Amino acid sequence: MAMAPDGQTPEKKAEQPEGDAKPAAKKPQQLHVVNANEAAKRTYKAQRRRRIITIASFVMLVVIPAILASVYWFAFAADRYAVETKFAVRSPTNSVPSGDLLSMMTTMSSAGSTMSDSYMLVEFVESRDLIERLQDKVDLREIYNTEQADFLTRLKDDASPEELRSYLDRWVSIYFDTSSQILTLEVQAFSPENARALSAAILEISSDLVNEVSEQARFDSMESAEREVARVEQQLEEHRRAMVSFRDERQDINPEASAGAQVQLLGQLETQLATARTRLNSLLNYLSEDAPTVRVLKNEIQSLERQLSDQRERLGTGDNGGRVVSEDGSGEENLTMSERLGVYEGLAVDLEFLQQAYVSALASREAARLEADRQQRYIASFVRPTLPQDPTYPKPVRNILVFIAFATMLWGIVLMVFYVVREHAT
């Protein structure tokens, strides 16, 4: 009798209820066991593929570019002549400071000003304004668009001013040493004559710029002082004319002296009047009032009283209300002595004040001139542009070594990124 796979007969299997049926067992997953030889083969293939990638990338990113760069620098690169110029921005007060604090502070302030002017020159040499000023002295397109240049360094025929500025940055460089405050200018060209001419032109333009800035600063510092002096001079001249006009109209050179003489005369009249009255009282003791001597003395006393009254009227009106008199005394014909003296004293005080203001304005202008002279700037060039005998650039060996170093570093970065991305992907 045939047996079922589980050892039960078909009849017995059929007799079992459907609820007691067990699910069919899952087939076990088949695993591929790699032996040592196959693993070694796979490892060898991976290592071989990695070596191929490494060598190929090194050849493409380092060897071939290095060969091309070597061919260019040894066979095609044009010779460039360099002219180095050294100069500094100086002022008349640039000197060794003495031990006192004021001198040290002044010297430090001057040093700070020259340092800012030096930075200004650095920015100017790197600006487009330099190109505009150079056009009047040298022909930059003729200097750099020449057959002596190679195909990578030659200036384009239709270069715009911005492209010319960017191109010139490769051949004109300036460096400022903050410790010594010395500016170093290096100019490269394809002929020694052009290099020296361009360097001399830049030095001359820089000197003109420093002179312009210094002159403008001098003008700005002196302008305010000059305006103040001119204003005080005008007021002083107008006041002097008013003083002369007052003296001419009153026909009195010095009202103060005239008032003093008037007071002295008034005192003399009062003395004479008092003496006459004393004599009159003495005579009346033994003479009648109709006596000729008494009448003569009375007439003399009356005359003295009239003179005294007139003199007092000339000194002042004796009126508390007073009259309003203008500052220069104009518009009043019959001024009293006190009124004329008041006008004159006002004019004299104003004149003295203006004279003092004028002296102060002159002193301020002189101080401004000294300060402007102290802030004067100029370029002191101690290494002048000279004609080079041998080309300075290019330096092929150094350039190739630097190029290989950077290419190798770039290759290492690219290779590392490639393997990291590949590892994450797998």
C-alpha positions in Angstrom: 0.0 0.0 0.0 1.3 3.4 -1.0 2.4 5.7 1.8 2.1 9.4 2.0 5.2 11.5 2.3 4.4 12.1 6.0 4.2 8.4 6.7 0.4 8.2 6.8 -1.9 6.2 4.4 -4.1 8.2 2.1 -7.2 6.9 4.0 -5.9 8.0 7.3 -4.9 11.3 5.9 -8.3 11.8 4.5 -10.0 11.0 7.8 -8.2 13.9 9.5 -10.4 17.0 9.8 -9.5 20.0 7.7 -9.0 22.1 10.9 -6.1 20.0 12.0 -4.2 20.4 8.7 -0.7 22.0 9.2 0.6 24.6 6.8 3.3 23.5 4.3 6.9 24.1 5.5 8.9 27.0 3.8 11.8 26.0 1.7 15.2 27.0 3.3 17.0 30.0 1.5 20.0 28.8 -0.5 23.3 30.6 0.4 26.2 30.9 -2.0 29.4 30.0 -0.1 32.4 31.8 -1.6 35.6 29.8 -1.3 39.0 31.4 -0.6 40.1 31.4 -4.2 37.0 33.2 -5.5 37.3 35.8 -2.7 41.0 36.4 -3.6 40.0 36.8 -7.2 37.4 39.4 -6.4 39.7 41.3 -4.1 42.4 41.3 -6.7 39.9 42.6 -9.3 38.8 45.4 -7.0 42.3 46.4 -6.2 43.3 46.3 -9.8 40.3 48.5 -10.8 41.2 51.0 -8.0 44.8 51.1 -9.2 43.7 51.8 -12.8 41.4 54.6 -11.6 44.1 56.1 -9.5 46.7 55.9 -12.2 44.4 57.2 -14.9 43.2 60.1 -12.8 46.8 61.0 -11.8 47.8 61.0 -15.4 44.8 63.1 -16.5 45.0 65.6 -13.6 48.7 65.8 -12.9 51.0 64.3 -15.5 49.3 65.7 -18.7 48.7 69.2 -17.3 52.3 69.3 -16.0 53.7 68.3 -19.4 51.5 71.0 -21.1 52.6 73.6 -18.6 56.3 72.6 -19.0 56.0 72.9 -22.8 54.4 76.3 -22.5 56.9 77.7 -19.9 60.0 76.3 -21.7 58.9 76.8 -25.3 56.3 79.5 -25.6 56.3 81.8 -22.5 57.6 85.3 -23.4 60.3 86.9 -21.4 59.2 89.6 -19.0 61.4 92.4 -17.6 60.6 93.7 -14.2 61.4 97.1 -12.7 61.2 97.6 -9.0 60.7 101.0 -7.4 60.7 101.8 -3.7 59.3 105.0 -2.3 57.5 106.4 0.8 55.1 109.1 1.6 56.8 111.6 3.9 56.0 114.9 5.7 58.3 117.6 7.0 57.6 116.5 10.6 58.7 112.9 10.0 61.6 112.8 12.4 62.7 110.9 15.5 60.5 112.0 18.4 62.1 113.5 21.4 61.4 112.4 25.0 58.5 114.8 25.7 55.0 113.6 25.4 53.8 116.4 23.1 56.5 115.6 20.5 55.7 111.9 20.6 52.0 112.5 20.1 52.7 114.9 17.2 55.0 112.4 15.5 52.5 109.6 16.0 49.7 111.7 14.4 51.9 112.6 11.5 52.9 108.9 11.0 49.2 108.0 11.0 48.5 110.5 8.3 51.3 109.3 6.1 50.2 105.7 6.5 46.7 106.6 5.4 48.2 108.4 2.4 50.2 105.2 1.6 47.1 103.1 1.7 45.4 105.7 -0.6 48.3 105.2 -3.1 47.8 101.4 -3.0 44.1 101.8 -3.8 44.9 104.4 -6.5 47.4 102.1 -8.3 44.8 99.4 -8.4 42.0 101.6 -9.7 40.9 102.5 -13.2 41.8 106.2 -12.6 45.4 105.2 -13.0 44.6 103.8 -16.5 43.0 107.1 -17.5 46.0 109.1 -16.3 48.5 106.8 -17.9 47.0 107.2 -21.3 48.4 110.8 -21.4 52.0 109.5 -20.8 52.4 106.0 -22.3 50.5 103.8 -24.7 49.5 100.7 -22.7 48.0 99.0 -25.7 51.3 99.4 -27.7 53.3 98.1 -24.7 51.3 94.9 -24.1 49.8 94.2 -27.5 53.1 93.4 -29.0 54.7 90.5 -30.9 57.1 90.0 -28.1 54.2 88.7 -25.9 53.0 85.1 -26.2 49.5 84.0 -27.0 48.5 83.8 -23.3 49.9 87.0 -22.1 49.2 89.3 -25.1 46.6 92.1 -24.6 43.5 91.8 -26.8 43.2 94.2 -29.7 39.7 95.3 -28.7 40.2 95.3 -24.9 37.8 97.5 -23.0 39.0 99.9 -20.2 37.7 97.4 -17.6 39.6 94.5 -19.4 42.7 96.7 -19.6 42.4 97.4 -15.9 42.0 93.7 -15.1 44.9 92.8 -17.5 47.2 95.4 -15.9 46.7 93.8 -12.5 48.8 90.9 -13.7 51.8 93.1 -14.5 51.6 96.0 -12.1 51.7 95.2 -8.4 52.3 97.4 -5.3 53.0 96.3 -1.7 53.0 98.5 1.4 55.1 97.5 4.4 53.4 98.8 7.5 56.4 98.4 9.7 58.8 100.5 7.5 56.0 102.4 5.7 57.8 101.7 2.4 55.8 101.2 -0.8 57.3 98.7 -3.3 56.1 99.0 -6.9 56.9 96.3 -9.5 56.1 96.8 -13.2 56.5 94.0 -15.8 56.7 94.4 -19.5 58.0 92.6 -22.5 60.9 95.0 -23.1 63.2 96.7 -20.6 62.5 100.2 -22.1 58.7 99.8 -21.7 59.0 98.5 -18.2 61.1 101.4 -17.1 58.9 104.0 -18.9 55.7 102.6 -17.4 57.3 102.5 -13.9 58.5 106.1 -14.1 55.1 107.2 -15.4 53.3 105.5 -12.4 55.7 107.1 -10.0 55.2 110.5 -11.5 51.4 110.2 -11.4 51.5 109.0 -7.8 53.7 112.0 -6.8 51.2 114.3 -8.6 48.3 112.7 -6.7 50.0 113.1 -3.3 50.8 116.8 -4.1 47.2 117.4 -5.2 45.8 115.8 -2.0 48.3 117.8 0.1 47.5 121.0 -1.6 43.8 120.5 -1.2 44.2 119.7 2.5 46.3 122.9 2.8 43.7 125.0 1.0 40.9 123.5 3.2 42.8 124.3 6.4 43.7 127.8 5.3 40.3 128.7 3.7 38.5 129.2 7.0 41.3 131.3 8.5 41.6 133.5 5.4 37.8 134.1 5.4 37.9 135.2 9.0 40.9 137.6 8.4 39.1 139.1 5.4 35.9 139.6 7.4 37.7 141.3 10.3 39.7 143.4 7.9 36.5 144.6 6.2 34.9 145.5 9.5 38.0 147.2 10.7 38.3 149.3 7.5 34.6 150.3 7.7 35.0 151.3 11.4 38.1 153.4 10.6 36.2 155.2 7.9 33.4 155.9 10.4 36.0 157.2 12.9 37.5 159.5 10.3 34.1 160.7 9.2 33.2 161.5 12.8 36.4 163.6 13.3 35.9 165.4 10.0 32.3 166.3 10.7 32.9 167.4 14.3 36.3 169.0 13.5 37.7 167.4 16.6 40.6 165.0 16.4 40.3 163.8 20.0 37.0 164.5 21.8 38.4 163.1 25.0 41.2 165.7 25.0 38.7 168.4 24.0 36.4 167.3 26.9 39.3 167.5 29.3 40.2 171.0 28.1 36.6 172.0 28.4 36.4 170.7 32.0 39.6 172.5 32.8 38.2 175.8 31.3 35.0 175.3 33.3 37.0 174.9 36.5 39.0 178.0 35.8 35.8 180.0 35.2 34.3 178.7 38.4 37.4 179.7 40.2 37.3 183.2 38.7 33.7 183.5 39.5 34.2 182.5 43.1 37.1 185.0 43.4 35.0 187.8 41.9 32.1 187.1 44.2 34.5 187.2 47.2 35.9 190.5 46.1 32.3 191.9 45.6 31.3 190.9 49.1 34.4 192.5 50.5 33.8 195.8 48.6 30.1 195.9 49.7 31.4 196.1 53.3 32.6 199.7 52.8 31.2 200.8 49.4 27.7 201.2 48.1 26.2 199.2 45.3 26.3 202.3 43.0 30.0 202.6 43.3 31.8 202.3 40.0 34.0 199.6 41.3 31.1 197.6 42.5 29.2 198.0 39.2 32.3 196.9 37.2 32.8 193.9 39.4 29.1 193.0 39.1 29.3 193.1 35.3 32.4 190.9 35.5 30.5 188.4 37.6 27.6 188.4 35.2 30.0 187.8 32.3 31.6 185.0 34.1 28.3 183.4 34.9 27.2 183.6 31.2 30.5 182.0 30.1 30.1 179.3 32.8 26.6 178.7 31.7 27.6 178.4 28.0 30.4 176.1 28.9 28.1 173.9 30.9 25.6 173.8 28.0 28.4 172.7 25.8 29.3 169.8 28.2 25.7 168.7 28.6 22.1 169.7 28.5 21.4 168.8 32.1 18.3 167.0 30.9 17.6 163.4 32.2 15.6 162.5 29.1 18.5 162.9 26.8 18.6 162.7 23.1 19.0 159.5 21.1 22.2 159.7 19.2 23.3 157.2 16.5 26.5 155.2 17.0 28.5 157.3 14.6 26.9 160.6 15.6 25.4 161.1 12.2 22.2 163.1 11.8 22.9 165.4 14.8 24.5 168.8 14.1 24.5 170.3 17.6 25.7 167.5 19.9 26.9 168.4 23.3 30.4 167.5 24.5 29.1 164.6 26.5 27.1 163.2 23.6 30.1 163.6 21.2 32.3 162.0 23.8 29.8 159.1 24.2 29.8 158.5 20.4 33.5 158.7 20.2 34.1 156.3 23.1 31.7 153.8 21.4 33.6 154.1 18.2 36.9 153.8 20.1 35.8 150.7 22.0 34.6 149.1 18.8 37.8 150.0 17.0 39.9 148.5 19.9 37.8 145.3 19.8 38.2 145.0 16.1 41.9 145.5 16.3 42.2 142.8 18.8 40.0 140.5 16.7 42.2 141.3 13.7 45.3 140.4 15.7 43.7 137.1 16.8 42.6 136.3 13.2 46.1 136.9 12.0 47.5 134.6 14.7 44.9 131.9 13.8 45.8 132.2 10.2 49.5 131.8 11.0 48.7 128.8 13.2 46.7 127.3 10.3 49.6 127.9 7.9 52.0 126.2 10.3 49.6 123.3 10.6 49.2 123.1 6.9 53.0 123.1 6.4 53.3 120.4 9.0 50.7 118.2 7.1 52.4 118.7 3.8 53.0 115.4 2.0 55.5 114.4 -0.7 56.9 111.2 -2.2 60.5 110.3 -1.3 61.8 107.8 -3.9 65.0 106.1 -2.9 65.0 103.3 -5.5 64.4 104.9 -8.9 63.2 103.0 -12.0 66.3 101.6 -13.8 66.7 99.8 -17.1 66.8 96.0 -16.5 69.4 93.9 -18.3 68.0 90.4 -18.0 64.4 89.1 -17.9 63.0 88.4 -14.5 60.0 86.3 -15.5 58.9 83.7 -16.2 60.6 81.3 -13.7 59.8 78.0 -15.4 61.2 75.6 -12.8 59.6 77.3 -9.9 56.3 77.6 -11.8 56.3 73.9 -12.8 57.0 72.8 -9.2 54.2 75.0 -7.8 51.9 73.8 -10.6 52.6 70.1 -9.8 52.1 70.7 -6.1 48.7 72.3 -6.7 47.7 69.7 -9.3 48.7 66.9 -7.0 46.7 68.4 -4.1 43.7 68.8 -6.4 44.0 65.2 -7.7 44.1 63.9 -4.1 40.9 65.9 -3.2 39.1 64.7 -6.3 40.1 61.1 -5.8 39.1 61.1 -2.1 35.7 62.6 -3.0 35.2 59.9 -5.7 35.9 57.0 -3.4 33.7 58.4 -0.6 30.8 58.9 -3.0 31.4 55.4 -4.5 31.5 53.7 -1.1 28.2 55.4 0.0 26.6 54.4 -3.3 27.6 50.7 -3.0 
